[in-house]
């Protein structure tokens, strides 16, 4: 019989439990390690993004946008509906909804 045997160490058995707040904090810290910094795009990549957006807007060609969103990448597929140069946003028409996206968050485009 040792102190880890169930029932022999009743005084300290409750210390093996974790509070929900501590558990959430550990999960959040694990997710923060997976985050990636925002990519820095060169002139050629920016030019290709502009060309793809222009083609999707004028010729209604569907495209796939890769967005950087607070440390994570997210893919969106749709057709560019409108470009607002003042606020630097795009309206993307997906099959389900129309999304407003910031042009500065686009890291990659691909015509599909």
Residue pairs with C-beta under 8 A, 6 or more apart in sequence:
1 8
2 8
3 9
3 12
32 71
34 71
34 72
35 70
35 71
35 72
36 68
36 71
36 72
36 73
37 71
38 68
38 107
39 68
39 107
41 49
41 107
45 108
48 109
49 106
49 108
49 109
52 63
52 109
52 110
52 111
53 63
53 80
53 83
53 90
53 109
55 61
55 63
55 111
56 62
56 63
56 79
56 80
56 111
57 80
57 81
57 82
57 83
60 79
61 79
61 111
62 77
62 78
62 79
62 111
62 112
63 77
63 78
63 79
63 80
63 109
63 110
63 111
63 112
64 75
64 76
64 77
64 109
64 110
64 111
64 112
65 75
65 76
65 77
65 78
65 92
65 101
65 106
65 108
65 109
66 73
66 74
66 75
66 106
66 107
66 108
66 109
66 110
67 73
67 74
67 75
67 76
67 101
67 105
67 106
67 107
68 105
68 106
68 107
69 105
73 107
76 92
76 94
76 99
76 101
77 94
77 112
78 92
78 93
78 94
78 95
78 99
79 92
79 93
80 90
80 91
80 92
80 93
81 90
81 91
81 92
81 93
81 98
82 90
82 91
83 89
83 90
83 91
83 103
84 90
84 91
88 102
88 103
88 104
89 100
89 101
89 102
89 103
90 100
90 101
90 103
91 98
91 99
91 100
92 98
92 99
92 100
92 101
